[in-house]
Amino acid sequence: MGKTLEPHGWLLPDDAPLRRRGLRSLALLGRVSLSFVLIHLLVTVLFTVSGYRFKVAADEALLGTRLNAIVQALPVVIGDDYLRELLAQGPFDAPRYEAMLQRLDSYAKKAGVDSIYVLTQRQGHTLFVMDSASAEDIDSGRYGEHLSAYASAPPQLAQVFAERRSAVVDYHDQFGDFRSLFMPVTGPEGSQLVLGADVSLADVEAERRGCLVLFLGIGLVTFLLGLLVIANRELRISQLAFEDPLTGLPNRTRFIMNVNQVIEAGDRPLAGLTVAIFDICDVKRINALYGYADGNVLLQGVARRLSAVLNAGELLARLPSDGFALLLRCDEEICLARLARTLDQPFRLGGQHSVMVKARLGLARYPVHGRCVQDLLCYAEVALDAARSQAVSHVFYDPELEQRRQQQMALLDDFDLAIEAGQMRVFLQPKASLQDRRIVAAEALVRWQHPRLGLIAPGVFLPIIEHNGRICALSLWLLQECMQLSRTSEIRISVNLSVQDLESATFPAQVEALLKHTGANPALLGLEITESSAMHKPEQALAALRALRQLGFSLSIDDFGTGHSSLAYLSRLPVDELKIDRSFITHLHQPEQQAIVRAIIQLGLIMNLRLVAEGVEDPQACALLAAFGCHEIQGYMIAKPMPAPLFFNWLAACAARWTPDAGAGAARSTVS
């Protein structure tokens, strides 16, 4: 079926179905986008048509209102006396009449109409009483002269005279095409008159066309702005789907698509293709020391530097957490050297701090390790896990790594039942006082008596269960067992805690509950933490240690000198003991190592701490440590770790005192 198993147990499909689903998703996204565009277009058209109709109706209503106001003002402009004089059919003053026509024409132009006039009916004929005219109109005779017949009067005018009701009429006469308002009024001496006002239909149509152009423009701008909004939204959706928001790099999904395109195109030799996954080792520490903002600045800086040194055809992407993915297209050793040089310079955080970082890489080659990007990513992840566990800079995928990982996953599954099945064993390794050689304490270690694999050392299974977040259950079990043991012995028993124990909000309360349940004396119990555990989330670790100290436990810093703690932070920890890491003791015959160990011991004495040296295996180291002022030692020179029952038998046999001969015999006879 062509399926591959991811490092976390996920079953991933072949690339071909993935690409088909991707194409279907893109087609669906295109159809959805087209639907949005069509809906937006329909809404825009409806808005434009509705707006245009409303504006035309409003303009026509406004025109009717304006014509009505103009007509109603005519009697005031002309005057009743003058109207009576004009209707009398007697001689009248022509210059005065022409002046009145020009006055009406001026009034009409100011009112925004073409002409205003007064009509009457006599013997069934419609006659002009007055008709506004300019001087040019008078000279050319282009107006309705006094009591001349209105030869092309619209038929609706006769109806207005008859029914005495106003009407708005579109018509054509000898003067042009007009929209007119005819309003019947009663004039002097009860005469029946019609007052009229004309607007050119050409002007009305021109106004309508202007209105149409306006709303078409508004509709077009609205549509284009809507398209811009839709395009921006689609771009944002695409960015969220395919781009890392912090660094702007492609995300895992886009990386897979891009690498698939490279493989399918085949436009360049593909034999040199390598997929690498790497993470920055120091991001969590920087987050803890300086805050997440500076951690983000570091990731952005890494992204910028790596992007700047990519060769043609190479790809970079951001993976979840602190990881990055690379597609390399040249010799791997050259690429690794280039990456190392890129990250070798310090990174400045927020303008205040400069930090150096380390990266670990897992690499998988095309087509040796896989022919699809999903397989290559999977195998690169397996190689990266190996690089982490081996504490090396990079690891190339090897099929044996996958087999080992499968074994680890099976071991993890078995662990879920191991505690309940009673398969865990407590081993104890003694600590002796350098002053009087008494056995004063013991460190509790755990072994797994597996029903199929036999006795498994902690270095095999502890990293697996800690990596998968299950270490707290084992720590609580070991604490409970040591509490039970402490009730039958006067020596101090110490238990190692992991970083997950310190970061668990419920761990101190669970330990307190165990104390109450077992009735143990916490003064006979010690808790050991490493420097790196204390520095992972310093404030959270400090709070947990203070809570455990309040319960009565003594606290110890284990493997001192191998972590990144500062003296300022170390002085805040409520610890009683400092354990010097075995890496310093192994080469204690070297002068420089002696200087370092002497300085650590002096520091511990200044801080009023008990000093314990780990990994002591020869009398010369023992003598030097005693001369430097170290209080206690632990190592194979005294005894190897042994099962708890055997330890107490050994303790009784040597009367709780250590001698070189007794230690050597114990070392030969106990289980490593």
C-alpha positions in Angstrom: 0.0 0.0 0.0 3.1 2.3 0.2 2.5 3.6 3.7 5.1 4.8 6.1 5.3 5.1 9.8 6.1 8.5 11.3 8.3 8.9 14.4 5.3 9.4 16.6 3.4 6.4 15.3 1.3 8.2 12.7 0.4 6.3 9.5 0.9 8.6 6.6 -0.5 8.0 3.1 1.5 7.9 -0.1 2.3 11.2 -1.8 0.0 10.5 -4.8 -3.3 10.3 -2.7 -2.0 13.3 -0.7 -1.5 15.3 -3.9 -4.9 14.3 -5.3 -6.4 15.5 -2.1 -4.4 18.7 -2.3 -5.6 19.3 -5.9 -9.2 18.6 -4.8 -8.8 21.0 -2.0 -7.4 23.7 -4.3 -10.2 23.1 -6.8 -12.7 23.4 -4.0 -11.1 26.5 -2.7 -11.3 27.9 -6.3 -15.0 27.1 -6.5 -15.6 28.7 -3.2 -13.7 31.8 -4.2 -15.6 32.0 -7.5 -18.9 31.7 -5.6 -17.9 34.6 -3.4 -17.0 36.6 -6.5 -20.4 35.8 -8.2 -22.3 36.6 -5.0 -20.4 39.9 -4.7 -21.2 40.7 -8.3 -24.9 40.0 -7.9 -25.1 42.1 -4.8 -23.2 44.9 -6.6 -25.6 44.8 -9.6 -28.7 44.8 -7.3 -27.2 47.8 -5.4 -26.4 49.7 -8.5 -29.8 49.1 -10.2 -31.7 49.9 -7.0 -29.6 53.0 -6.3 -30.2 54.2 -9.9 -33.9 53.7 -9.8 -34.2 55.4 -6.5 -32.1 58.4 -7.7 -34.2 58.7 -10.9 -37.4 58.6 -8.9 -36.1 61.2 -6.5 -35.0 63.5 -9.3 -38.4 63.3 -11.0 -40.1 64.0 -7.7 -37.8 66.9 -7.2 -38.5 68.2 -10.7 -42.2 68.0 -10.2 -41.9 69.9 -6.9 -39.7 72.5 -8.6 -42.1 73.0 -11.5 -45.0 73.2 -9.1 -43.3 75.9 -7.1 -42.4 77.9 -10.2 -45.9 77.8 -11.6 -47.5 78.8 -8.3 -45.2 81.9 -8.2 -46.3 83.1 -11.7 -49.3 85.2 -10.6 -47.1 87.0 -8.1 -44.4 87.6 -10.8 -47.0 88.9 -13.4 -49.5 90.5 -11.1 -53.4 90.3 -11.3 -53.8 93.8 -12.7 -51.5 93.1 -15.6 -53.2 89.8 -16.3 -56.6 91.5 -16.3 -55.2 94.0 -18.8 -53.8 91.3 -21.1 -57.1 89.4 -21.0 -59.2 92.5 -21.9 -58.3 92.3 -25.6 -57.9 96.0 -25.8 -54.8 97.9 -26.9 -51.7 97.4 -24.6 -48.2 98.7 -24.3 -46.1 96.4 -26.5 -42.7 97.5 -25.1 -44.0 96.8 -21.6 -45.3 93.4 -22.7 -41.9 92.5 -24.3 -40.1 93.6 -21.1 -42.5 91.4 -19.1 -41.7 88.4 -21.4 -38.0 88.9 -20.9 -38.6 89.2 -17.1 -40.4 85.9 -17.2 -37.5 84.4 -19.3 -35.0 85.6 -16.7 -37.1 84.1 -13.9 -37.4 80.8 -15.8 -33.6 80.5 -16.4 -32.9 81.2 -12.7 -35.5 78.6 -11.7 -33.9 76.0 -14.0 -36.7 75.7 -16.6 -36.8 76.4 -20.3 -40.0 78.5 -20.4 -43.0 79.5 -18.3 -46.3 80.7 -19.8 -50.0 81.5 -19.2 -52.7 79.9 -21.4 -56.5 80.5 -21.8 -59.3 79.0 -23.9 -61.7 80.9 -26.1 -64.2 79.3 -28.3 -62.5 75.9 -27.9 -59.1 77.2 -28.9 -56.1 77.4 -26.6 -54.4 80.8 -26.7 -51.2 82.2 -25.3 -51.6 85.0 -22.8 -47.9 85.3 -22.1 -44.9 83.2 -23.0 -41.4 83.8 -21.6 -39.0 84.9 -24.3 -35.6 86.4 -24.6 -34.7 89.3 -26.7 -33.5 86.9 -29.4 -36.7 84.9 -29.2 -38.8 88.1 -29.6 -36.8 89.2 -32.6 -37.1 85.8 -34.3 -40.7 85.3 -33.3 -39.9 82.1 -31.5 -42.5 82.4 -28.7 -46.2 82.3 -28.1 -47.4 85.8 -29.0 -50.2 87.5 -27.2 -53.5 85.7 -27.7 -52.0 83.7 -30.5 -53.2 80.1 -31.0 -51.3 77.2 -29.5 -51.4 75.3 -32.7 -49.6 72.1 -31.4 -51.0 72.0 -27.9 -50.8 68.5 -26.4 -54.2 66.8 -26.1 -53.8 66.5 -22.3 -54.0 70.3 -22.1 -57.7 70.3 -23.1 -58.3 67.7 -20.4 -56.6 70.0 -17.8 -59.0 72.9 -18.9 -61.9 70.6 -18.7 -61.2 68.7 -15.5 -59.4 71.6 -13.7 -56.7 69.1 -12.5 -52.9 69.6 -12.8 -50.9 67.3 -15.0 -47.3 66.5 -15.9 -46.9 65.7 -19.6 -44.1 64.7 -21.9 -44.8 66.0 -25.4 -43.5 67.5 -28.6 -44.7 70.8 -30.1 -43.4 73.4 -32.5 -40.8 74.6 -30.0 -39.3 71.1 -29.2 -39.6 68.1 -26.8 -40.6 69.0 -23.3 -41.8 67.8 -19.9 -44.4 70.3 -18.8 -46.5 71.0 -15.7 -50.0 72.3 -16.5 -51.8 73.8 -13.5 -55.4 75.2 -13.8 -56.0 78.5 -11.9 -58.8 81.0 -11.8 -57.7 84.4 -13.0 -59.1 87.9 -12.8 -62.8 88.3 -13.3 -63.2 84.5 -12.9 -61.3 83.7 -16.1 -60.0 80.1 -16.4 -56.3 80.0 -17.0 -53.6 77.3 -17.2 -50.1 78.1 -15.9 -47.3 76.1 -17.5 -43.6 75.5 -17.1 -41.4 73.5 -19.5 -38.2 71.5 -19.0 -36.4 70.1 -22.0 -36.6 66.3 -22.3 -33.1 66.4 -23.6 -31.9 67.8 -20.3 -34.0 65.2 -18.4 -32.5 62.4 -20.4 -29.0 63.9 -20.0 -29.5 64.0 -16.2 -30.7 60.4 -16.3 -27.6 59.3 -18.3 -25.4 61.2 -15.8 -27.1 59.4 -12.9 -26.6 56.0 -14.7 -22.9 56.7 -15.3 -22.6 57.8 -11.6 -24.1 54.6 -10.3 -22.3 52.4 -12.8 -19.0 54.0 -11.6 -20.0 53.5 -7.9 -21.0 49.9 -8.7 -17.7 49.2 -10.5 -15.6 50.7 -7.7 -17.6 48.7 -5.1 -17.1 45.5 -7.1 -13.4 46.1 -7.5 -12.9 47.0 -3.9 -14.9 43.8 -3.0 -12.6 41.8 -5.3 -9.6 43.3 -3.5 -11.0 42.3 -0.1 -11.7 38.8 -1.4 -8.2 38.6 -2.9 -6.6 39.8 0.4 -8.7 37.3 2.3 -7.7 34.4 0.0 -4.1 35.5 0.3 -4.3 35.5 4.1 -6.0 32.1 4.1 -3.2 30.8 1.9 -0.6 32.4 4.2 -2.1 30.8 7.2 -2.3 27.4 5.4 1.2 27.4 3.9 3.3 29.9 5.8 4.8 30.1 9.3 3.5 33.4 10.8 6.6 33.9 13.0 9.4 33.6 10.4 7.5 33.9 7.1 9.0 30.7 5.9 7.0 27.9 4.2 5.4 25.5 6.8 5.5 21.7 6.7 2.6 21.5 4.2 4.2 23.9 1.7 7.6 22.2 2.1 6.1 18.8 1.2 4.3 20.4 -1.9 7.5 22.2 -3.0 9.8 19.1 -2.6 7.2 17.0 -4.5 7.3 19.5 -7.3 11.1 19.3 -7.4 11.0 15.5 -7.5 8.3 15.4 -10.2 9.9 18.0 -12.4 13.2 16.2 -12.5 14.8 19.1 -14.4 18.0 18.7 -12.5 19.9 15.5 -11.3 18.1 14.3 -8.2 20.7 11.9 -6.9 22.1 14.7 -4.6 18.9 15.6 -3.0 18.9 15.4 0.8 16.1 16.3 3.3 17.4 17.5 6.6 15.4 18.3 9.8 17.2 20.2 12.5 16.2 22.0 15.7 17.9 24.7 17.8 19.0 23.2 21.1 19.0 26.4 23.1 15.6 27.9 22.4 13.9 26.5 25.5 16.8 27.7 27.7 16.6 31.2 26.1 12.8 31.2 26.6 13.3 30.4 30.3 16.1 32.9 30.8 15.0 35.9 28.8 11.3 35.2 27.9 9.5 33.9 24.8 9.9 37.2 22.9 13.6 36.8 22.8 13.2 33.1 21.9 11.1 34.3 18.9 13.7 36.8 17.9 16.3 34.0 17.9 14.1 31.8 15.6 13.6 34.7 13.3 17.3 35.4 13.2 18.1 31.7 12.4 15.5 31.8 9.6 17.0 35.0 8.1 20.6 33.6 8.2 19.7 30.3 6.7 17.6 31.9 4.0 20.6 34.1 3.0 22.9 31.2 2.4 20.6 28.9 0.5 21.9 27.8 -2.9 19.8 27.7 -6.0 17.2 25.0 -5.8 17.5 24.5 -2.0 14.4 25.0 0.2 13.9 26.0 3.8 10.8 25.6 5.9 9.8 26.1 9.6 8.5 23.0 11.4 6.4 23.1 14.6 8.2 23.9 17.9 11.9 24.8 17.3 12.5 22.9 14.1 13.4 23.6 10.5 13.4 21.5 7.4 15.9 21.8 4.5 16.1 20.4 1.0 19.8 20.3 0.1 21.2 19.9 -3.4 24.9 19.5 -3.0 27.5 17.4 -1.2 26.2 16.9 2.4 29.5 17.6 4.1 29.8 20.9 2.2 26.2 21.8 3.2 26.8 20.9 6.8 30.0 23.0 7.0 28.1 25.9 5.4 25.3 25.6 8.0 27.8 25.4 10.8 29.5 28.6 9.7 26.1 30.3 9.4 25.1 29.5 13.0 28.6 29.9 14.5 28.2 33.6 15.0 26.3 34.9 18.1 22.8 36.1 17.8 21.7 39.3 19.4 18.4 39.3 21.2 16.4 42.5 21.7 19.6 44.5 21.5 20.7 43.4 25.1 21.8 39.8 25.0 24.0 37.9 22.6 23.8 34.1 22.6 25.5 31.2 20.8 23.3 28.4 19.6 23.8 24.7 18.6 21.8 22.8 16.1 21.3 19.0 15.7 20.4 17.6 12.3 18.9 14.4 11.0 19.4 13.7 7.3 17.8 11.4 4.7 18.9 10.9 1.1 16.8 10.7 -2.0 16.3 8.1 -3.4 18.4 5.8 -1.2 16.3 6.2 1.9 12.9 7.1 0.3 11.3 8.2 -3.0 8.7 10.5 -1.5 9.0 13.5 0.7 6.9 11.9 3.5 9.3 9.0 3.8 12.3 11.4 3.7 10.9 13.6 6.4 10.0 10.5 8.5 13.5 9.1 8.2 15.2 12.5 8.8 13.1 12.7 12.0 14.3 9.3 13.1 17.9 10.4 12.4 17.4 13.6 14.4 16.2 11.6 17.4 19.4 9.6 17.1 21.4 12.8 17.0 19.7 14.0 20.2 20.2 10.7 22.1 23.9 10.5 21.0 24.5 14.2 21.6 26.1 14.7 18.2 25.7 17.4 15.6 24.2 15.3 12.9 23.2 11.8 12.0 22.3 10.3 8.6 19.4 7.9 8.5 20.2 4.2 8.8 17.6 1.4 8.6 19.0 0.2 11.9 17.8 3.4 13.5 14.3 2.6 12.5 14.6 -0.9 13.9 16.0 0.6 17.1 13.1 3.1 17.3 10.6 0.3 16.8 12.2 -1.5 19.7 12.0 1.6 21.8 8.3 2.0 21.0 7.7 -1.6 22.0 9.6 -1.0 25.2 7.5 2.1 25.9 4.3 0.1 25.4 5.7 -2.5 27.9 6.5 0.2 30.5 2.8 1.1 30.8 2.3 -2.2 32.8 5.7 -2.6 34.3 5.1 -0.7 37.5 1.8 -2.5 38.2 3.3 -5.8 37.3 6.1 -5.3 39.9 8.9 -5.4 37.3 10.8 -2.3 38.6 13.7 -2.8 41.1 15.4 -0.4 43.4 19.2 -0.5 43.4 21.3 1.5 45.9 24.8 2.8 45.6 26.5 3.9 48.8 28.1 7.3 49.7 31.0 7.3 52.2 32.3 10.1 54.4 35.9 11.0 53.7 36.4 12.1 57.3 35.6 8.8 59.0 34.8 6.4 56.1 31.3 5.7 57.4 28.5 4.9 54.9 26.3 7.9 55.4 24.0 7.8 52.4 22.9 6.0 49.3 21.7 7.0 45.9 18.6 5.2 44.7 18.7 3.9 41.1 16.1 2.0 39.2 16.4 -1.1 37.1 13.8 -2.9 35.0 13.4 -6.6 35.3 11.8 -7.2 32.0 10.1 -10.6 31.6 11.5 -11.1 28.2 14.6 -9.0 28.0 16.0 -9.5 31.5 17.5 -6.8 33.6 17.5 -3.5 31.7 19.8 -0.6 32.7 18.3 2.8 33.2 20.2 4.3 30.3 18.2 2.1 28.0 14.7 2.9 29.1 14.8 6.2 31.1 15.4 8.5 28.0 12.5 6.8 26.2 9.9 7.3 29.0 11.2 10.7 29.8 10.9 11.8 26.1 7.3 10.5 26.0 6.3 12.3 29.2 5.9 9.3 31.5 8.8 9.8 34.0 6.7 11.3 36.8 4.9 8.0 37.5 8.3 6.2 37.8 9.6 9.0 40.1 6.7 8.7 42.4 7.0 4.9 42.5 10.7 5.2 43.3 10.0 7.8 46.0 7.4 5.6 47.7 9.8 2.6 47.7 12.6 4.7 49.2 10.2 6.0 51.8 9.4 2.5 52.8 13.1 1.6 52.9 14.0 4.7 55.0 11.7 3.4 57.8 14.1 0.5 58.5 17.4 2.3 58.1 19.1 5.4 59.5 21.1 6.3 56.3 20.0 9.0 54.0 18.5 7.8 50.7 18.5 10.2 47.7 16.3 10.0 44.7 16.9 11.7 41.3 14.1 14.0 39.9 13.6 14.8 36.3 12.8 18.1 34.7 9.2 16.9 34.2 8.9 16.3 37.9 9.9 19.9 38.6 7.5 21.3 36.0 4.5 19.2 37.1 2.1 21.5 39.1 0.8 18.5 41.1 4.2 16.8 41.9 4.8 18.4 45.3 1.3 17.6 46.5 1.7 14.0 45.3 5.0 13.7 47.2 3.3 15.1 50.3 0.5 12.6 50.0 3.1 9.8 49.8 4.8 11.0 53.0 1.5 10.9 54.8 0.7 7.4 53.4 4.1 5.9 54.3 4.8 7.8 57.5 8.4 8.3 56.4 10.7 10.9 57.9 11.7 13.3 55.1 14.9 14.2 56.9 16.2 10.7 55.9 15.4 11.4 52.2 17.1 13.5 49.7 16.1 14.7 46.2 18.7 15.2 43.5 18.2 17.5 40.5 20.6 18.3 37.6 21.7 21.8 36.7 20.0 21.5 33.3 16.7 20.5 35.0 16.8 23.5 37.3 17.6 25.8 34.3 14.9 24.6 31.9 12.2 26.7 33.5 14.0 28.4 36.4 11.2 30.1 38.2 8.9 27.1 38.0 11.7 24.8 39.2 12.5 27.2 42.0 8.9 27.2 43.2 8.8 23.3 43.1 12.1 23.0 45.0 11.0 25.4 47.7 7.7 23.4 48.1 9.7 20.2 48.5 12.2 21.8 50.9 9.3 22.9 53.1 8.2 19.2 53.3 11.5 18.5 55.0 13.6 16.9 52.1 17.2 17.8 51.7 18.1 18.9 48.1 21.1 18.3 46.0 22.5 19.7 42.7 23.6 16.6 40.7 26.3 16.6 37.9 27.4 20.1 38.9 29.6 21.8 36.3 28.0 20.3 33.2 25.0 22.7 32.9 24.5 26.4 32.2 23.5 27.8 35.6 24.7 31.1 36.9 26.1 31.6 40.3 23.3 34.2 41.0 20.7 31.6 40.1 22.5 28.8 42.0 22.6 30.9 45.2 18.8 31.2 45.1 18.2 27.4 45.0 17.3 26.0 48.5 19.9 23.2 48.2 22.0 21.5 50.8 24.4 19.5 48.7 26.6 19.8 45.6 27.6 16.7 43.6 30.7 17.1 41.5 30.2 15.5 38.1 32.3 12.3 37.4 33.7 13.9 34.2 35.9 16.1 36.5 36.9 13.2 38.7 37.9 10.8 35.9 41.0 12.9 35.0 41.7 14.3 38.4 45.4 13.4 38.0 45.6 16.3 35.5 46.6 19.6 37.1 43.9 21.6 35.3 41.2 19.2 36.4 42.5 19.5 40.0 42.2 23.3 39.8 38.6 23.1 38.6 37.6 20.6 41.3 39.3 22.6 44.0 37.4 25.7 42.8 34.1 23.9 42.8 34.8 22.6 46.4 35.8 26.1 47.6 32.6 27.5 46.0 30.5 24.9 47.8 32.2 25.5 51.1 31.6 29.3 50.7 27.9 28.5 50.1 27.9 26.2 53.2 27.0 23.1 51.1 27.8 19.5 51.5 30.3 18.4 48.7 29.9 14.9 47.1 32.2 13.6 44.4 30.8 11.1 41.9 32.6 8.4 40.0 35.5 7.9 42.4 37.4 4.8 41.4 41.0 5.0 42.7 42.8 5.9 46.0 44.7 8.8 44.4 41.5 10.6 43.6 40.2 9.8 47.0 43.2 11.3 48.7 43.1 14.5 46.6 39.4 15.0 47.3 40.0 14.7 51.0 42.9 17.2 50.8 40.6 19.6 48.9 38.0 19.5 51.6 35.3 17.3 49.9 32.9 15.7 52.4 31.7 12.5 50.7 32.5 10.3 47.8 30.5 7.9 45.6 31.7 5.4 43.1 32.9 1.9 42.2 35.8 2.2 44.6 33.2 1.9 47.4 30.6 -0.3 45.7 28.6 -0.7 42.5 24.8 -0.2 42.7 23.2 -3.3 44.2 19.6 -4.4 44.8 18.2 -2.9 48.0 18.1 -6.2 50.0 21.7 -7.0 49.0 22.7 -3.4 49.9 21.5 -3.7 53.4 23.2 -7.0 53.9 26.4 -5.5 52.6 25.9 -2.5 55.0 25.5 -4.8 57.9 28.5 -6.9 56.9 30.9 -4.0 56.8 29.4 -2.4 59.9 28.4 0.7 57.9 32.1 1.5 57.3 34.0 1.5 54.1 37.5 0.2 53.7 39.3 -0.1 50.4 39.3 -3.9 50.7 35.6 -4.1 51.5 34.8 -1.7 48.7 36.8 -3.8 46.2 35.1 -6.9 47.2 31.7 -5.3 46.9 32.6 -4.0 43.5 33.5 -7.5 42.3 30.3 -9.1 43.7 27.5 -6.7 42.9 25.5 -6.1 39.9 26.5 -3.2 37.6 
